[in-house]
Amino acid sequence: MHENSQGPGPLPGDAEGGAWSGPEGARAFAAVEAATDWLLGYPFVFQELARRIGPGDLLIDYGCGPGTVADAAARRLGARVVGVDTSPQMLALARRTATAVAEYHLVEHGRVTGLPDGCADAVMCNHVLASVPTQEALIAVLTEVRRLLRPGAPFVLLTTDPHCTGVTYASTRIGEAGQSPGVGEEFTVRLRRTDGTWQAVPNHAWPVDLFPALLHRSGFRDVTQRRPTVAEALTVADPDLVHSRDWQAERARPPLVVTTAPAD
């Protein structure tokens, strides 16, 4: 369902805009709070990776944005992390702030520049596929990820369940109450910024149960999916973050899914 459909309207403090393009988009993305992701998302991505790679292994963050997650992965896993993104402005921001990341590469015409086939020991991809408009484009992204991975190397994907509509989580609101976006349909996700305002972002509704079939088509096997809970986060996420609020919405309906698959 599109943003101009019937619904309760914008949240207090809504900020305009949604595309993370250009210098303003890069700065807006860097100002996103992401508390729900740091509770139920990124720690579980790192946990999956830690089971499969070790210090010095090459980990690619596909769609690294301002490099915050790539930087944390490098520090926690001891891996050699490389960030890639379609936005030169994002990469410029990441180079200035994510100092633990080894290097950055631009994605041009769907291909990562400067990285050969089978170079990576693992790839992670966090909240990138929601911006991809078609299933054909999804397969193109997944196929490029497969190109980068050596055989048997893991791909770890973090996505938001678009069916968790109308719930206001600590740092995100997915659509509006009563919405049920069709497969691939554009709808609005709002992300809380560090100043308390909300950034409206157009997303595409890709159901999490669609990814196993797309991954199999793109050269992956043995797909597993996990929906982390607050109870699990007690032993995985940062304790200060865990105890910073009650996480009522996250407990009632966890919105994030971690999908893992090795390259065939």
Rosetta blueprint (number, residue, H / E / L):
1 M L
2 H L
3 E L
4 N L
5 S L
6 Q L
7 G L
8 P L
9 G L
10 P L
11 L L
12 P L
13 G L
14 D E
15 A E
16 E L
17 G L
18 G L
19 A L
20 W L
21 S L
22 G H
23 P H
24 E H
25 G H
26 A H
27 R H
28 A H
29 F H
30 A H
31 A L
32 V E
33 E L
34 A L
35 A H
36 T H
37 D H
38 W H
39 L H
40 L H
41 G L
42 Y H
43 P H
44 F H
45 V H
46 F H
47 Q H
48 E H
49 L H
50 A H
51 R L
52 R L
53 I L
54 G L
55 P L
56 G L
57 D L
58 L E
59 L E
60 I E
61 D E
62 Y E
63 G L
64 C L
65 G L
66 P L
67 G L
68 T H
69 V H
70 A H
71 D H
72 A H
73 A H
74 A H
75 R H
76 R H
77 L H
78 G L
79 A L
80 R E
81 V E
82 V E
83 G E
84 V E
85 D E
86 T L
87 S L
88 P H
89 Q H
90 M H
91 L H
92 A H
93 L H
94 A H
95 R H
96 R H
97 T H
98 A L
99 T L
100 A L
101 V L
102 A L
103 E E
104 Y E
105 H E
106 L E
107 V E
108 E E
109 H L
110 G L
111 R E
112 V E
113 T L
114 G L
115 L L
116 P L
117 D L
118 G L
119 C L
120 A E
121 D L
122 A E
123 V E
124 M E
125 C E
126 N E
127 H L
128 V L
129 L H
130 A H
131 S H
132 V L
133 P L
134 T L
135 Q H
136 E H
137 A H
138 L H
139 I H
140 A H
141 V H
142 L H
143 T H
144 E H
145 V H
146 R H
147 R H
148 L H
149 L E
150 R L
151 P L
152 G L
153 A L
154 P E
155 F E
156 V E
157 L E
158 L E
159 T E
160 T E
161 D L
162 P L
163 H L
164 C L
165 T L
166 G L
167 V L
168 T E
169 Y L
170 A L
171 S L
172 T E
173 R E
174 I E
175 G L
176 E L
177 A L
178 G L
179 Q L
180 S L
181 P L
182 G L
183 V L
184 G L
185 E L
186 E E
187 F E
188 T E
189 V E
190 R E
191 L E
192 R E
193 R E
194 T L
195 D L
196 G L
197 T L
198 W E
199 Q E
200 A E
201 V E
202 P E
203 N E
204 H E
205 A L
206 W L
207 P L
208 V H
209 D H
210 L H
211 F H
212 P H
213 A H
214 L H
215 L H
216 H H
217 R H
218 S L
219 G L
220 F E
221 R L
222 D L
223 V L
224 T E
225 Q E
226 R E
227 R L
228 P L
229 T L
230 V H
231 A H
232 E H
233 A H
234 L L
235 T L
236 V L
237 A L
238 D L
239 P H
240 D H
241 L H
242 V H
243 H L
244 S L
245 R L
246 D L
247 W L
248 Q H
249 A H
250 E H
251 R H
252 A H
253 R L
254 P L
255 P L
256 L E
257 V E
258 V E
259 T E
260 T E
261 A E
262 P E
263 A E
264 D L
